[in-house]
Structure formats: structure tokens, C-alpha cells
Amino acid sequence: MSLELSAIASSISPSATLGLNATVAQLRSQGVDVISLGAGEPDFDTPYHIRQAAKEAIDAGKTRYTDVSGIPELRKAIVDHIFEHKKLRYEPDEIIVSSGAKQAIVLALQAILDPQDEVILPSPYWISYTEMIKIAGGKPVFISTTPDTDFLPTPEQLAAAVTEHTKAIIINSPNNPTGNIWPRSLIAAAAELARKHDFFMISDEIYEDLCYDGYTHISPAQISDDAKQRTILVSGFSKAYAMTGWRMGYASGPRYVIKAMIALQSHATGNPNSITQYAALTALRAPQDCVMDMATCFARRRTLLLFLLAKNGLMPGAMPKGAFYMLLDIRPYLGKQLNGETVENDADFAAMLLEHGHVAVIPGTPFGASGFVRLSYAVNDIQIGEAIRRITAFVRSLQ
């Protein structure tokens, strides 16, 4: 036997977003004034009442192992929350609480995939999906989209992607990195394909509370009873409650799938953090004003960012309708140079912008969006304004 990595581990790429965060931190430690539009987290502090609940949990000694699937009170609160917001009825044993929505998605894929099972993945997609599918032994099947359709697949594209090996589709709405929202008609088309060909739908709903301009989030599980029975709904507390570092997510779905996910979690990590669970319980049970306030702020920042982009001749890939991201079209700058260095692709654009403009953005290629970069408006107004000034100066310096 040789001391080699497994084939799966060797095929996995590290997260580009987390790598950028490390680079930005290093530059700032060297005194470089970097503005990061790469953040995948709200820039707000976790609301006071949630932080206070965590402190009280510590003082009350709630620091021991809990049920692997989460404390009963939290699972019940999640059941109530889903019913209140989506009118979907689940039982507590159809809920698993995990160490972040990311872990819940990995567990879902591990629970349903056999080697070489296929998962339909419309692009652009969140960076981690492709690696998660590979970790579970599956194969991602990509659907290319364009700004002309707001980066949404057509029903015909969805149908063409289905094969005898299709086991699931991942739907992320509102979407990271585009900010698009799947309309009910498109979700219904996906649900009908899932019924006809008998596959799962994994619905990543982590940005469900961040919708703008009157758009609303629709879960595949809301389409029909059949759709609900094949949907694994994933959400969490990171985005809506500014609890990214707390690591708390959950999934709801068919009882037999959740049972398998709980078994996997029992051996992988055991229970999620006990203190965070009590903080999350308070987050759900308390008035939701903090969520609405943050959503209102993100909506205003989006408007500001779109205004500044238009004012300076910069082109968003499509109008974002939710989350706190948008894609910037950098295709007009490909092939141009600065100081003898050529912008060959979106990775070059991001690297050169960071070096010369001190603005951090994420290349689009890892998201399946070649020729674009992702901007996050989870930063304050002053930073948005200065970042766009620097980006504008950078692109105007390209020859």
C-alpha cells in the first residue's frame, strides 16, 4: 500500500471564497487597505437577544451532549417556523439540526447517493455544491444558463438533463451567486420532472428571508404533496440572523431520509453545538424584527450598488432579486492589459483588481459563471461607494 490520498479527497478543491477571505486578512495585516466584496456573510452583529440567550445557556450549564438530531424544543420551533412561513407541516422526527446548513446538505447527499448517481446542478451555483456531490460519490450534471434568462434554466433544459442515473436536483433560491429567485412555474416544472422520473429535490433555502421588489421565496415542497415527499429542505440561521460563526442549520424532509442523515451525523460529529442550539431557539421564538431590519438594509444597499454600477458604465449580469450577491459582467475587459499583464479570464481580473485596486471579488468560474465576478453587498454604504470607485478606476486603466 502507498501513502496516497483517496481518489475522492484528491478530487476536491478548496473553497475559493474561504481562500479569498484568508488572502484579504493577510493583506490587511500588512497594512493594505482592502475593501472586500467577497463576503458571504452579513456584516451585522448577531442580535443582542440571541447573544444573551447563549450566555444564559452557558450559565445554566447547558453545555453537555444533546440529542444527535438537536434538542426537542428547537426541532419543535423549526416545525412551527416552517408551518408559519410556508404552511408546510412536519413532525419533529422529520427535522435534523446540524452544524450549519452546509453540513445538512452534505448529509442529505450522503444519505441518498450511490456511486455515480447524478445530481442536476443549474449554473451558476454555489461553489461547494460540486465538491459536496463528489464527496458523496455522485456526479454533478451541469445546466448552463445566461443573463438573457436571468441565469435561470428553462424547463426544456431541466428535462434534457435528466437521465436514468439522475438521483436529485439542487435548487438554490434565492441564489448564490446571482441573487435570482426561481418562479413558481419553474419550480413546478422541476417538481413534475422529479415525479415523472422519481428523483429527489434538495432545496437550499438559506436566503429565503432576503427577497426584494415584492418577490417571494417558493419551496419545492409547497408545490404538491408528491413534491413535499421528495424534497429535502435545507435552511439555517447564518444569513437571516447574522449567525455565520455559530454554525447552525437544519433540514426537513421524508422521515426515512432524515433518519439516515441523523445516523450519519451521529458518527461524523455527534450533536450540533448545545449553546448555539439555545441561541437558535431564541432566534426563532423571538419577534422577527431583526430579520426584517437586515433585509431592508440589504435591499437599500442593492439599490445603491446598482445605481453606482450604472452610473459608471459597469454591467451586472442580471438583476438580483434576493440574497446579497450579484454577478458583474467582466467579459468586455478580457484580453485587455495593465502594465503588460493581460486579463485572460475572470480569475486574472479578480487577482489584478486586488493587486492594483485593493478590492476583493470572487471569480465567477468556480460558480460556473465564466466571464463574471461575484460582488457581495454585505458591506456598508461607504465601502460600496469606495469599492465601485476603485473598480471603475481599475477598468478604465486597462488598455
Beta strands, then each sheet from edge to edge (+ up, - down):
strand 1: 35-36
strand 2: 95-98
strand 3: 118-122
strand 4: 139-143
strand 5: 166-172
strand 6: 200-204
strand 7: 231-236
strand 8: 249-252
strand 9: 325-329
strand 10: 337-338
strand 11: 341-342
strand 12: 359-360
strand 13: 362-363
strand 14: 372-376
sheet 1: 1+ 12+
sheet 2: 2+ 8- 7+ 6+ 5+ 3+ 4+
sheet 3: 9+ 14- 13+
sheet 4: 10+ 11-
end
